[in-house]
Amino acid sequence: MKTWTDEQLAILDSEFSTANLNELAERLGKSREAIKSKALKRKLKRSPNVRTWSPDRKEKLITLYPDHTNLEIASILSSTESAVSGIAFKMKLRKSAKFLFEHSSKGFFPKGHQPMNKGRSKQNICLMPKLKKLRLHVSGKDTFQRIISRLVMNV
């Protein structure tokens, strides 16, 4: 296990809050994980104003975000999808109306689709499985009153 010199600790204490961790690790001759571990032991905190996204990357994000998926942007900017959505939320970026229209129909029913419960009341839908157990034939057009009257006649 490598020990830390007083000089390295002084640099770590003064620069950890704002420095790029990769550059700091290179300068101190330690790994990034060692830097983080030592900072944690010394109770050092990162500044909230540390720019993890450079201004260039933010500009690219601003231009790409309205018309591309977060996954595409993440691959272009060599980042993660959650990082892209997180920074976009912080920057209050929104997708364009065209993008939302093109991507909103995925996963929905195709145009002209008729649901199986169209025209039936909730009572009919809930009653159907019970009537099948009683072996009563019920067509899709039967109303609740017809079903009840047939049930009363059979009893």
C-alpha positions as CSV (number, residue, x, y, z in Angstrom):
1,M,0.0,0.0,0.0
2,K,1.4,3.4,-1.1
3,T,1.5,6.1,1.5
4,W,0.5,9.7,1.0
5,T,3.1,12.4,1.5
6,D,2.2,15.6,3.4
7,E,2.6,17.5,0.1
8,Q,0.1,15.2,-1.7
9,L,-2.4,15.6,1.1
10,A,-2.1,19.4,1.0
11,I,-2.8,19.4,-2.7
12,L,-5.7,17.0,-2.2
13,D,-7.2,19.2,0.5
14,S,-6.9,22.4,-1.5
15,E,-7.9,21.1,-4.9
16,F,-10.3,18.2,-4.4
17,S,-13.4,20.3,-4.3
18,T,-13.0,21.8,-7.8
19,A,-10.3,19.9,-9.7
20,N,-10.9,17.3,-12.4
21,L,-10.3,14.0,-10.7
22,N,-8.5,12.4,-13.6
23,E,-6.0,15.2,-13.8
24,L,-5.6,15.4,-10.0
25,A,-4.9,11.6,-9.9
26,E,-2.3,11.9,-12.7
27,R,-0.6,14.8,-10.9
28,L,-0.5,13.0,-7.6
29,G,0.6,9.7,-9.1
30,K,-2.5,7.9,-7.6
31,S,-5.6,6.2,-9.1
32,R,-8.9,8.0,-9.3
33,E,-10.3,5.5,-6.8
34,A,-7.5,6.2,-4.4
35,I,-8.2,10.0,-4.6
36,K,-11.9,9.4,-3.9
37,S,-11.2,7.0,-1.1
38,K,-8.7,9.4,0.6
39,A,-11.0,12.3,0.2
40,L,-13.8,10.3,1.8
41,K,-11.6,9.5,4.8
42,R,-10.6,13.1,5.1
43,K,-14.3,14.2,4.8
44,L,-13.7,16.3,1.7
45,K,-16.6,17.3,-0.5
46,R,-16.9,18.3,-4.1
47,S,-18.1,21.7,-4.9
48,P,-21.7,21.8,-6.4
49,N,-20.4,24.2,-9.1
50,V,-17.9,21.7,-10.5
51,R,-18.5,21.5,-14.3
52,T,-18.8,17.9,-15.2
53,W,-20.3,19.0,-18.5
54,S,-18.0,21.3,-20.5
55,P,-19.6,24.3,-22.2
56,D,-18.9,22.6,-25.6
57,R,-20.8,19.5,-24.6
58,K,-23.7,21.6,-23.2
59,E,-23.9,23.4,-26.6
60,K,-24.0,20.1,-28.4
61,L,-26.7,18.9,-26.1
62,I,-28.7,22.0,-26.6
63,T,-28.6,21.5,-30.4
64,L,-29.2,17.7,-30.4
65,Y,-31.8,17.4,-27.6
66,P,-34.9,18.6,-29.4
67,D,-34.7,16.1,-32.3
68,H,-32.8,13.1,-31.0
69,T,-33.4,10.3,-28.5
70,N,-31.5,10.4,-25.2
71,L,-29.8,7.2,-26.2
72,E,-28.5,8.7,-29.5
73,I,-27.3,11.8,-27.7
74,A,-25.5,9.7,-25.1
75,S,-23.6,7.7,-27.7
76,I,-22.6,10.9,-29.6
77,L,-21.4,12.7,-26.4
78,S,-20.0,9.4,-24.9
79,S,-22.1,9.7,-21.8
80,T,-25.0,7.7,-20.3
81,E,-28.6,8.0,-21.1
82,S,-29.5,9.0,-17.5
83,A,-26.8,11.6,-17.5
84,V,-28.2,13.2,-20.6
85,S,-31.8,13.2,-19.3
86,G,-30.5,14.6,-15.9
87,I,-28.6,17.5,-17.4
88,A,-31.4,18.2,-19.9
89,F,-33.8,18.4,-17.0
90,K,-31.5,20.8,-15.1
91,M,-31.2,22.9,-18.2
92,K,-35.0,22.8,-18.8
93,L,-34.6,21.4,-22.3
94,R,-37.6,20.1,-24.1
95,K,-38.1,17.8,-27.1
96,S,-39.6,19.4,-30.2
97,A,-43.3,18.9,-31.1
98,K,-42.3,17.1,-34.3
99,F,-40.1,14.7,-32.3
100,L,-42.8,14.0,-29.7
101,F,-45.4,13.4,-32.5
102,E,-43.1,11.0,-34.3
103,H,-42.2,9.0,-31.2
104,S,-45.4,9.1,-29.3
105,S,-47.3,6.5,-31.2
106,K,-44.9,3.7,-30.3
107,G,-46.5,1.1,-28.1
108,F,-50.1,2.3,-28.7
109,F,-52.8,0.5,-30.6
110,P,-52.8,0.9,-34.4
111,K,-55.3,3.3,-36.0
112,G,-58.8,1.8,-36.2
113,H,-58.3,-0.7,-33.4
114,Q,-61.5,-1.7,-31.6
115,P,-61.1,-2.6,-28.0
116,M,-62.7,-5.9,-26.8
117,N,-64.8,-4.0,-24.2
118,K,-66.2,-1.4,-26.6
119,G,-69.8,-0.6,-25.8
120,R,-69.9,-2.7,-22.6
121,S,-70.4,-1.4,-19.2
122,K,-68.1,-2.2,-16.3
123,Q,-70.8,-4.4,-14.8
124,N,-70.9,-6.5,-17.9
125,I,-67.1,-6.8,-18.1
126,C,-66.9,-7.9,-14.4
127,L,-69.9,-10.3,-14.7
128,M,-68.7,-12.2,-17.7
129,P,-66.2,-14.5,-16.0
130,K,-68.7,-15.3,-13.3
131,L,-71.4,-16.2,-15.8
132,K,-69.0,-18.5,-17.7
133,K,-68.4,-20.4,-14.5
134,L,-72.2,-20.8,-14.2
135,R,-72.1,-22.0,-17.9
136,L,-74.5,-19.3,-19.1
137,H,-73.9,-18.3,-22.7
138,V,-73.5,-14.5,-22.9
139,S,-73.0,-12.7,-26.2
140,G,-71.1,-9.4,-26.4
141,K,-74.3,-7.4,-27.1
142,D,-76.1,-8.5,-24.0
143,T,-76.8,-5.8,-21.5
144,F,-76.6,-6.1,-17.8
145,Q,-80.4,-6.2,-17.4
146,R,-80.8,-9.0,-20.0
147,I,-78.1,-11.1,-18.3
148,I,-79.8,-10.7,-14.9
149,S,-83.2,-11.6,-16.2
150,R,-81.8,-14.7,-17.9
151,L,-80.1,-15.6,-14.6
152,V,-83.4,-15.2,-12.7
153,M,-85.2,-17.4,-15.2
154,N,-82.7,-20.2,-15.0
155,V,-82.8,-20.3,-11.2
